[in-house]
Amino acid sequence: AQVARELEEQQEREDMRMNEQISRDAKVARIHVEEEIQVWKRIEDFTPMGSKEEAERAKRQGVILEKEQVKKQKLSEEAPESKTPTEEVSEDKIKE
Protein backbone atom coordinates (compact mmCIF):
# COMPACT_ATOMS: atom_id res chain seq x y z
CA ALA A 1 0.00 0.00 0.00
CA GLN A 2 2.85 2.40 0.91
CA VAL A 3 4.72 1.60 -2.30
CA ALA A 4 1.57 2.09 -4.40
CA ARG A 5 0.93 5.49 -2.78
CA GLU A 6 4.53 6.60 -3.42
CA LEU A 7 4.28 5.50 -7.06
CA GLU A 8 1.03 7.45 -7.47
CA GLU A 9 2.60 10.59 -5.93
CA GLN A 10 5.66 10.23 -8.15
CA GLN A 11 3.42 9.84 -11.21
CA GLU A 12 1.42 12.94 -10.20
CA ARG A 13 4.64 15.00 -9.83
CA GLU A 14 5.86 13.83 -13.23
CA ASP A 15 2.48 14.67 -14.77
CA MET A 16 2.60 18.17 -13.25
CA ARG A 17 6.16 18.70 -14.54
CA MET A 18 5.12 17.54 -18.00
CA ASN A 19 2.07 19.83 -17.99
CA GLU A 20 4.23 22.79 -16.91
CA GLN A 21 6.75 21.99 -19.64
CA ILE A 22 3.97 21.71 -22.22
CA SER A 23 2.62 25.09 -21.07
CA ARG A 24 6.08 26.72 -21.37
CA ASP A 25 6.63 25.15 -24.79
CA ALA A 26 3.24 26.43 -25.98
CA LYS A 27 4.10 29.97 -24.84
CA VAL A 28 7.46 29.84 -26.62
CA ALA A 29 5.82 28.48 -29.78
CA ARG A 30 3.19 31.27 -29.65
CA ILE A 31 5.93 33.91 -29.33
CA HIS A 32 7.81 32.44 -32.29
CA VAL A 33 4.66 32.41 -34.41
CA GLU A 34 3.91 36.04 -33.55
CA GLU A 35 7.47 37.05 -34.48
CA GLU A 36 7.24 35.12 -37.74
CA ILE A 37 3.95 36.85 -38.57
CA GLN A 38 5.63 40.23 -38.08
CA VAL A 39 8.46 39.21 -40.41
CA TRP A 40 6.01 38.07 -43.07
CA LYS A 41 4.12 41.36 -42.79
CA ARG A 42 7.37 43.24 -43.42
CA ILE A 43 8.12 40.98 -46.38
CA GLU A 44 4.66 41.67 -47.82
CA ASP A 45 5.19 45.42 -47.40
CA PHE A 46 8.60 45.25 -49.06
CA THR A 47 8.73 46.77 -52.52
CA PRO A 48 11.74 45.65 -54.58
CA MET A 49 14.00 48.40 -55.92
CA GLY A 50 13.52 48.90 -59.63
CA SER A 51 9.93 47.67 -59.63
CA LYS A 52 7.05 49.69 -61.05
CA GLU A 53 5.61 50.12 -57.56
CA GLU A 54 8.90 51.50 -56.25
CA ALA A 55 9.10 53.91 -59.18
CA GLU A 56 5.57 55.16 -58.49
CA ARG A 57 6.31 55.57 -54.79
CA ALA A 58 9.50 57.51 -55.52
CA LYS A 59 7.62 59.66 -58.03
CA ARG A 60 4.93 60.47 -55.44
CA GLN A 61 7.57 61.34 -52.85
CA GLY A 62 9.31 63.58 -55.39
CA VAL A 63 6.07 65.43 -56.08
CA ILE A 64 5.44 65.90 -52.37
CA LEU A 65 8.98 67.19 -51.80
CA GLU A 66 8.65 69.51 -54.79
CA LYS A 67 5.39 70.96 -53.40
CA GLU A 68 7.05 71.57 -50.02
CA GLN A 69 9.98 73.31 -51.72
CA VAL A 70 7.61 75.57 -53.67
CA LYS A 71 5.79 76.48 -50.44
CA LYS A 72 9.07 77.36 -48.72
CA GLN A 73 10.17 79.43 -51.71
CA LYS A 74 6.87 81.35 -51.74
CA LEU A 75 7.15 82.03 -48.02
CA SER A 76 10.69 83.32 -48.36
CA GLU A 77 9.65 85.60 -51.26
CA GLU A 78 6.69 86.93 -49.28
CA ALA A 79 8.80 87.69 -46.21
CA PRO A 80 9.21 91.45 -45.83
CA GLU A 81 12.74 92.63 -46.49
CA SER A 82 12.16 96.13 -45.10
CA LYS A 83 13.13 95.14 -41.58
CA THR A 84 16.35 96.75 -40.50
CA PRO A 85 19.13 94.59 -39.17
CA THR A 86 19.53 94.53 -35.41
CA GLU A 87 22.80 96.47 -35.61
CA GLU A 88 21.14 99.46 -37.29
CA VAL A 89 18.28 99.50 -34.81
CA SER A 90 20.61 99.46 -31.85
CA GLU A 91 22.72 102.33 -33.32
CA ASP A 92 19.59 104.42 -33.91
CA LYS A 93 18.43 103.89 -30.35
CA ILE A 94 21.85 104.83 -29.02
CA LYS A 95 21.81 108.15 -30.94
CA GLU A 96 18.42 109.09 -29.46
C-alpha distances in whole Angstrom, upper triangle without the diagonal:
4,5,5,6,9,10,11,12,14,15,17,19,20,21,23,24,26,27,29,30,31,33,35,36,37,39,41,42,43,45,46,47,49,51,52,53,56,57,58,60,62,62,64,66,67,71,72,75,78,77,79,77,77,81,81,78,81,84,82,81,85,86,84,85,89,89,88,90,93,92,92,95,97,95,97,100,100,100,103,104,107,105,106,104,103,105,108,107,106,110,112,110,111,115,114
4,5,5,6,9,10,11,12,14,15,17,18,20,21,23,24,26,27,29,30,32,33,35,36,38,39,40,42,44,45,46,48,50,51,52,54,56,57,59,60,61,63,65,66,70,71,74,77,76,78,76,76,79,79,77,79,82,81,80,83,85,83,84,87,88,86,89,91,90,90,94,95,94,95,98,98,98,101,102,105,103,104,102,100,103,106,105,104,107,109,107,108,112,112
4,5,5,6,9,10,10,12,14,15,16,18,20,21,22,24,26,27,28,30,32,33,34,36,37,38,40,42,43,44,47,48,49,51,53,54,55,57,59,59,61,63,64,68,69,72,75,74,76,74,74,77,78,75,77,81,79,78,82,83,81,82,86,86,85,87,90,89,89,92,94,93,94,97,97,97,100,102,104,102,103,101,100,102,105,104,103,107,109,107,108,112,112
4,5,5,6,9,10,10,12,14,15,16,18,20,21,22,24,26,27,28,30,31,33,35,36,37,39,41,42,43,45,46,47,49,51,52,53,55,57,58,59,61,63,66,67,70,73,72,74,72,72,76,76,74,76,79,78,77,80,82,80,81,84,85,83,86,89,88,88,91,92,91,93,96,96,96,99,100,103,101,102,100,99,102,105,103,103,106,108,106,108,111,111
4,5,5,6,9,10,11,12,14,15,17,18,20,21,23,24,26,27,29,30,31,33,35,36,37,39,41,42,43,45,46,48,50,51,52,54,56,57,58,60,61,65,66,70,73,71,73,71,71,75,75,72,75,78,76,75,79,80,78,79,83,83,81,84,87,86,86,89,90,89,91,94,94,93,96,98,101,98,100,98,97,99,102,101,100,104,105,104,105,108,108
4,5,5,6,9,10,11,12,14,15,17,18,20,21,22,24,26,27,28,30,32,33,34,36,38,39,40,42,44,45,46,48,49,51,53,54,55,57,59,60,64,65,68,71,70,72,69,69,73,73,71,73,76,75,74,77,79,77,78,81,81,80,83,85,84,84,88,89,88,89,92,93,92,95,97,99,97,98,96,95,97,100,99,98,102,104,102,103,107,107
4,5,5,6,9,10,10,12,14,15,16,18,20,21,22,24,26,27,28,30,31,32,34,36,37,38,40,42,43,44,47,48,49,51,52,53,54,57,58,62,63,66,69,68,70,67,68,71,72,69,71,74,73,72,76,77,76,76,80,80,79,81,84,83,83,87,88,87,88,92,92,91,94,96,99,96,98,96,95,97,100,99,99,102,104,102,103,107,107
4,5,5,6,9,10,10,12,14,15,16,18,20,21,22,24,25,27,29,30,31,33,35,36,37,39,41,41,43,45,46,47,49,51,52,53,55,57,60,62,65,68,66,68,66,66,70,70,68,70,73,72,71,74,76,74,75,78,78,77,80,83,81,82,85,86,85,87,90,90,89,93,94,97,95,96,94,93,96,99,98,97,101,102,101,102,105,105
4,5,5,6,9,10,11,12,14,15,16,18,20,21,23,24,26,27,29,30,31,33,35,36,38,39,40,42,44,45,46,48,50,51,52,54,56,59,61,64,67,66,68,65,65,69,69,67,69,72,70,69,73,74,72,73,77,77,75,78,81,80,80,83,84,83,85,88,88,87,90,92,95,92,94,92,91,93,96,95,94,98,99,98,99,103,102
4,5,5,6,9,10,11,12,14,15,16,18,20,21,22,24,26,27,28,30,32,33,34,36,38,39,40,42,43,45,47,48,49,51,53,54,58,59,62,65,64,66,64,63,67,67,65,67,70,69,68,71,73,71,72,75,76,74,77,80,79,79,82,83,82,84,87,87,86,90,91,94,92,93,91,90,92,95,94,94,97,99,97,98,102,102
4,5,5,6,9,10,10,12,14,15,16,18,20,21,22,24,26,26,28,30,31,32,34,36,37,38,41,42,43,45,47,47,49,51,52,56,57,60,63,62,64,61,62,65,66,63,65,68,67,66,70,71,70,70,74,74,73,76,78,77,77,81,82,81,83,86,86,86,89,90,93,91,93,91,90,92,95,94,94,97,99,97,98,102,102
4,5,5,6,9,10,10,12,14,15,16,18,20,21,23,24,25,27,29,30,31,33,35,36,37,39,41,42,43,45,46,47,50,51,55,56,59,62,61,63,60,61,64,64,62,64,67,66,65,68,70,68,69,72,72,71,74,76,75,75,79,80,79,81,84,84,83,87,88,91,89,90,88,87,90,93,92,91,95,96,95,96,100,100
4,5,5,6,9,10,11,12,14,15,17,18,20,21,23,24,26,27,29,30,32,33,35,36,38,39,40,42,44,45,46,48,50,53,55,58,61,60,62,59,59,63,63,61,63,66,64,63,67,68,66,67,71,71,69,72,75,74,74,77,79,77,79,82,82,81,85,86,89,87,88,86,85,87,90,89,89,92,94,92,93,97,97
4,5,5,6,9,10,10,12,14,15,16,18,20,21,22,24,26,27,28,30,32,32,34,36,37,38,40,42,43,44,47,48,51,53,56,59,58,60,57,57,61,61,59,61,64,63,62,65,67,65,66,70,70,68,71,74,73,73,76,78,77,78,81,82,81,84,86,88,86,88,86,85,87,90,89,89,92,94,93,94,97,97
4,5,5,6,9,10,10,12,14,15,16,18,20,21,22,24,26,27,28,30,31,33,35,36,37,39,41,42,43,45,46,50,51,54,57,56,58,56,56,60,60,57,60,63,61,60,64,66,64,65,68,68,67,70,72,71,72,75,76,75,77,80,80,80,83,85,87,85,87,85,84,87,90,89,88,92,93,92,93,97,97
4,5,5,6,9,10,10,12,14,15,17,18,20,21,23,24,26,27,29,30,31,33,35,36,38,40,41,42,44,45,49,50,54,57,55,57,55,55,59,59,56,58,61,60,59,62,64,62,63,66,66,65,68,70,69,69,73,74,73,74,78,78,77,80,82,85,83,84,82,81,84,87,86,85,89,90,89,90,94,94
4,5,5,6,9,10,11,12,14,15,16,18,20,21,23,24,26,27,28,30,32,33,34,36,38,39,40,42,44,47,49,52,55,54,56,53,53,57,57,55,57,60,58,57,61,63,60,61,65,65,64,66,69,68,68,71,73,72,73,76,77,76,79,81,83,81,83,81,80,82,85,84,84,87,89,88,89,92,92
4,5,5,6,9,10,10,12,14,15,16,18,20,21,22,24,26,27,28,30,31,32,34,36,37,38,41,42,45,47,50,53,52,54,51,51,55,55,53,55,58,57,56,59,61,59,60,64,64,63,65,68,67,67,71,72,71,73,76,76,76,79,81,83,81,83,81,80,83,86,85,85,88,89,88,90,93,93
4,5,5,6,9,10,10,12,14,15,16,18,20,21,23,24,26,27,29,30,31,33,35,36,37,39,41,44,46,49,52,51,53,50,50,54,54,51,54,57,55,54,58,60,58,59,62,62,61,64,66,65,66,69,70,69,71,74,74,74,77,79,82,80,81,80,79,81,84,83,83,86,88,87,88,91,91
4,5,5,6,9,10,11,12,14,15,17,19,20,21,23,24,26,27,29,30,32,34,35,36,38,39,43,45,48,51,50,52,49,49,53,53,50,52,55,54,53,56,58,56,57,60,60,59,62,64,63,63,67,68,67,69,72,72,71,75,76,79,77,79,77,76,78,81,80,80,83,85,83,85,88,88
4,5,5,6,8,10,11,12,14,15,16,18,20,21,22,24,26,27,28,30,32,33,34,36,38,41,42,45,49,48,50,47,47,51,51,49,51,54,53,52,55,57,55,56,59,59,58,61,63,63,63,66,67,66,68,71,71,71,74,76,79,77,78,76,75,78,81,80,80,83,85,83,85,88,88
4,5,5,6,9,10,10,12,14,15,16,18,20,21,22,24,26,27,28,30,31,32,35,36,40,41,44,47,46,48,45,45,49,49,47,49,52,51,50,54,55,54,54,58,58,57,60,62,62,62,65,67,66,67,70,71,70,74,75,78,76,78,76,76,78,81,80,80,84,85,84,85,89,89
4,5,5,6,9,10,11,13,14,15,17,19,20,21,23,25,26,27,29,30,32,33,35,39,40,43,47,45,47,44,44,48,48,46,48,51,49,48,52,54,52,53,56,56,55,58,60,59,59,63,64,63,65,68,68,68,71,73,76,74,76,74,73,76,78,77,77,81,82,81,82,86,86
4,5,5,6,9,10,11,12,14,15,17,18,20,21,23,24,26,28,29,30,32,33,37,39,42,45,44,46,43,43,47,47,44,46,49,48,47,50,52,50,51,54,55,53,56,59,58,58,61,63,61,63,66,66,66,69,71,74,72,73,71,71,73,76,75,75,78,80,79,80,83,84
4,5,5,6,9,10,11,12,14,15,16,18,20,21,22,24,26,27,28,30,32,35,37,40,43,42,44,41,41,45,45,43,45,48,47,46,49,51,49,50,54,54,53,55,58,57,57,61,62,61,63,66,66,66,70,71,74,72,74,72,71,74,77,76,76,79,81,80,81,85,85
4,5,5,6,9,10,10,12,14,15,16,19,20,21,23,25,26,27,29,30,34,35,39,42,40,42,40,40,43,43,41,43,46,45,44,48,49,48,49,52,52,51,54,57,56,56,59,61,60,62,65,65,65,68,70,73,71,73,71,71,73,76,75,75,79,80,79,81,84,84
4,5,5,6,9,10,11,12,14,15,17,19,20,21,23,25,26,27,29,33,34,37,41,39,41,38,38,42,42,39,42,45,43,42,46,47,45,46,50,50,49,51,54,53,53,57,58,57,59,62,62,62,65,67,70,68,70,68,67,70,73,72,72,75,77,75,77,80,81
4,5,5,6,9,10,11,12,14,16,17,18,20,21,23,24,26,27,31,32,35,39,38,40,37,37,41,41,38,40,43,42,41,44,46,44,45,49,49,48,50,53,52,52,56,57,56,58,61,61,61,65,66,69,67,69,67,66,69,72,71,71,74,76,75,76,80,80
4,5,5,6,9,10,10,12,14,15,16,18,20,21,22,24,26,29,31,34,37,36,38,35,35,39,39,37,39,42,41,40,44,45,44,45,48,49,48,50,53,52,53,56,57,57,58,61,62,62,65,67,70,68,70,68,68,70,73,72,73,76,77,76,78,81,82
4,5,5,6,9,10,11,13,14,15,17,19,20,21,23,25,28,30,33,36,35,37,34,34,38,38,35,37,40,39,38,42,43,41,43,46,46,45,48,51,50,50,53,55,54,56,59,59,59,63,64,67,66,68,66,66,68,71,70,70,74,75,74,76,79,79
4,5,5,6,9,10,11,13,14,15,17,19,20,21,23,27,28,31,35,34,35,33,32,36,36,33,35,39,37,36,40,41,39,40,44,44,43,45,48,48,48,51,52,52,53,56,57,56,60,62,64,63,65,63,62,65,68,67,67,71,72,71,73,76,76
4,5,5,6,9,10,11,12,14,16,16,18,20,21,25,26,29,32,31,34,31,31,34,35,32,34,37,36,35,39,41,39,40,43,44,43,45,48,48,48,51,53,52,53,56,57,57,61,62,65,64,65,64,63,66,69,68,68,71,73,72,74,77,77
4,5,5,6,9,10,10,12,14,15,16,18,20,23,25,28,31,30,32,29,29,33,33,31,33,36,35,34,38,40,38,39,43,43,42,45,47,47,47,50,52,52,53,56,57,57,60,62,65,64,66,64,64,67,69,68,69,72,74,73,75,78,78
4,5,5,6,9,10,11,13,14,15,17,19,22,24,27,31,29,31,28,28,32,31,29,31,34,33,32,36,37,35,36,40,40,39,42,45,44,44,47,49,48,50,53,53,53,57,59,62,60,62,61,61,63,66,65,66,69,70,69,71,74,75
4,5,5,6,9,10,11,13,14,16,17,21,22,25,28,27,29,27,26,30,30,28,29,33,32,30,34,36,34,35,38,39,38,40,43,43,43,46,48,47,48,51,52,52,56,57,60,59,61,59,59,61,64,63,64,67,68,68,70,73,73
4,5,5,6,9,10,10,12,14,15,19,20,24,27,25,27,25,25,29,29,27,29,32,31,30,34,35,34,35,38,39,38,41,43,43,44,47,48,48,49,52,53,53,57,58,62,60,62,61,61,63,66,65,66,69,70,70,72,75,75
4,5,5,6,9,10,10,12,14,18,20,23,26,24,26,23,23,27,27,25,27,30,29,29,32,34,32,33,37,37,37,39,42,41,42,45,47,46,48,51,51,52,55,57,60,59,61,60,60,63,65,64,65,68,70,69,71,74,74
4,5,5,6,9,10,11,12,16,18,21,25,23,25,22,22,25,25,23,25,28,27,26,29,31,29,30,34,34,34,36,39,38,39,42,43,43,45,47,48,48,52,54,57,56,58,56,56,59,61,61,61,65,66,65,67,70,71
4,5,5,6,9,10,11,14,16,19,22,21,23,21,20,24,24,22,24,27,26,25,29,31,29,30,34,34,34,36,39,39,39,42,44,44,45,48,49,49,53,54,57,56,58,56,57,59,62,61,62,65,66,66,68,71,71
4,5,5,6,9,10,13,15,18,21,20,21,19,19,23,23,21,23,26,26,25,29,30,29,31,34,34,34,36,39,39,40,42,44,44,46,48,49,50,54,55,58,58,60,58,59,61,63,63,64,67,68,68,70,73,73
4,5,5,6,9,12,15,18,21,19,20,17,18,21,21,19,21,24,23,23,26,28,26,28,31,31,31,34,36,36,37,40,41,41,43,45,46,47,50,52,55,55,57,55,56,59,61,60,61,64,66,65,67,70,70
4,5,5,6,10,12,15,18,17,19,16,15,19,19,17,19,22,21,20,24,26,24,25,29,30,29,31,34,34,35,37,39,39,41,43,44,45,48,50,53,52,54,53,53,56,58,58,59,62,63,63,65,68,68
4,5,5,8,10,13,16,15,17,15,14,18,19,17,19,22,22,21,24,26,26,27,30,31,31,33,35,36,36,39,41,41,42,45,46,47,50,52,55,55,57,55,56,58,61,61,62,64,66,66,68,70,71
4,5,8,11,14,16,14,16,13,14,17,17,16,18,21,20,21,24,25,25,26,29,30,30,32,35,35,36,38,40,40,42,44,45,46,50,52,55,54,57,56,56,59,61,61,62,65,66,66,68,71,71
4,6,10,13,15,13,14,11,11,15,15,13,15,18,17,17,20,22,21,23,25,26,26,29,31,31,32,35,36,37,38,41,42,42,46,48,51,51,53,52,53,55,57,57,58,61,62,62,64,67,67
4,6,9,12,11,13,10,10,13,14,12,14,17,17,17,19,22,21,22,25,26,26,28,31,31,32,34,36,37,38,40,42,43,46,48,51,51,53,51,52,55,57,57,58,61,62,62,64,67,67
4,6,9,7,9,7,6,10,11,9,11,14,15,15,17,19,19,20,23,24,25,27,29,30,31,33,35,36,37,39,40,41,45,46,50,50,52,51,52,54,56,56,58,60,62,62,64,66,67
4,6,6,9,8,7,10,12,11,12,15,16,16,18,21,21,22,24,26,27,28,30,32,32,34,36,37,38,40,42,43,47,48,51,51,53,52,53,55,57,58,59,62,63,63,65,68,69
4,6,9,9,6,8,11,11,10,13,15,15,16,19,20,20,22,24,25,26,28,30,30,32,34,35,36,38,40,41,44,45,49,49,51,49,51,53,55,55,57,59,60,61,63,65,66
4,7,8,6,7,10,11,10,12,15,15,16,18,20,20,22,24,25,26,28,30,31,32,34,36,36,38,40,41,45,46,49,50,52,50,52,54,56,57,58,60,61,62,64,66,68
4,5,5,6,9,10,11,12,14,15,16,19,20,21,22,25,26,27,29,31,32,33,35,36,37,39,41,42,46,47,51,51,53,52,54,56,58,58,60,62,63,64,66,68,69
4,5,5,6,9,10,10,12,14,15,17,18,20,21,23,24,26,27,29,30,31,33,35,36,37,39,41,45,46,49,50,52,51,53,56,57,57,59,62,62,63,65,67,68
4,5,5,6,9,10,11,12,14,15,17,18,20,21,23,24,26,27,29,30,32,33,35,36,38,39,43,45,48,48,51,50,52,54,56,56,58,60,61,62,64,66,67
4,5,5,6,8,10,10,12,14,15,16,18,20,21,22,24,26,27,28,30,32,33,34,36,38,41,42,46,46,48,47,49,51,53,53,55,57,58,59,61,63,64
4,5,5,6,9,10,10,12,14,15,16,18,20,21,22,24,26,27,29,30,31,33,35,36,40,41,45,45,47,46,48,51,52,53,54,57,57,58,61,62,63
4,5,5,6,9,10,11,12,14,15,17,19,20,21,23,25,26,27,29,30,32,33,35,39,40,44,44,47,46,48,50,52,52,54,56,57,58,60,62,63
4,5,5,6,9,10,11,12,14,15,17,18,20,21,23,24,26,27,29,30,32,33,37,39,42,42,45,44,45,48,50,50,52,54,55,55,58,60,60
4,5,5,6,9,10,10,12,14,15,16,18,20,21,22,24,26,27,28,30,32,35,36,40,40,43,42,43,46,47,48,49,52,53,54,56,58,58
4,5,5,6,9,10,10,12,14,15,16,19,20,21,23,25,26,27,29,30,34,35,39,39,42,41,43,46,47,47,49,52,52,53,56,57,58
4,5,5,6,9,10,11,13,14,15,17,19,20,21,23,25,26,27,29,33,34,38,38,41,40,42,45,46,46,48,51,51,52,54,56,57
4,5,5,6,8,10,11,12,14,15,17,18,20,21,23,24,26,27,31,32,36,36,39,38,39,42,43,44,45,48,49,49,52,54,54
4,5,5,6,9,10,10,12,14,15,16,18,20,21,22,24,26,29,31,34,35,37,36,38,41,42,42,44,47,47,48,51,52,53
4,5,5,6,9,10,11,12,14,15,17,18,20,21,23,24,28,30,33,34,36,36,38,41,42,42,44,46,47,48,50,52,53
4,5,5,6,9,10,11,13,14,16,17,19,20,21,23,27,28,32,32,35,34,36,39,40,40,42,45,45,46,48,50,51
4,5,5,6,9,10,11,12,14,15,17,18,20,21,25,26,30,30,32,32,34,36,37,38,40,42,43,44,46,48,48
4,5,5,6,9,10,10,12,14,15,16,18,20,24,25,29,29,32,31,33,36,37,37,40,42,42,43,46,47,48
4,5,5,6,9,10,11,12,14,15,17,19,22,24,27,28,31,31,33,36,36,36,39,41,41,42,45,46,47
4,5,5,6,9,10,11,12,14,15,17,20,22,26,26,28,28,30,33,34,34,36,38,39,40,42,44,44
4,5,5,6,9,10,11,12,14,15,19,20,24,24,27,26,28,31,32,32,35,37,37,38,41,42,43
4,5,5,6,9,10,11,12,14,18,19,23,24,26,27,29,32,32,32,35,37,37,38,41,42,43
4,5,5,6,9,10,11,12,16,18,21,22,25,25,27,30,31,30,33,35,35,36,39,40,41
4,5,5,6,9,10,11,14,16,19,20,22,22,24,27,28,28,30,32,33,34,36,38,38
4,5,5,6,9,10,13,14,18,19,22,22,24,27,27,27,30,32,32,34,36,37,38
4,5,5,6,9,12,14,17,18,21,22,25,27,27,27,30,32,32,33,36,37,37
4,5,5,6,10,12,15,16,19,19,22,25,25,25,27,30,29,30,33,34,35
4,5,5,9,10,13,14,17,17,19,22,22,22,25,27,27,28,31,32,33
4,6,8,9,12,14,17,18,21,23,23,23,26,28,27,29,32,33,33
4,6,9,11,13,16,18,20,23,23,22,26,27,27,28,31,32,32
4,6,9,10,13,14,17,20,19,19,22,24,23,25,28,29,29
4,6,7,10,12,15,18,17,16,20,21,20,22,25,26,26
4,6,8,10,13,15,14,15,18,19,19,20,23,24,24
4,6,9,12,14,12,12,16,17,16,18,21,21,21
4,6,9,11,10,10,13,15,14,15,18,19,19
4,6,8,6,7,10,11,11,13,15,16,17
4,5,6,7,9,10,11,13,15,16,17
4,6,5,6,9,10,11,12,15,16
4,6,5,6,9,10,11,13,15
4,5,5,6,9,10,11,13
4,5,5,6,9,10,11
4,5,5,6,9,10
4,5,5,6,9
4,5,5,7
4,5,5
4,5
4
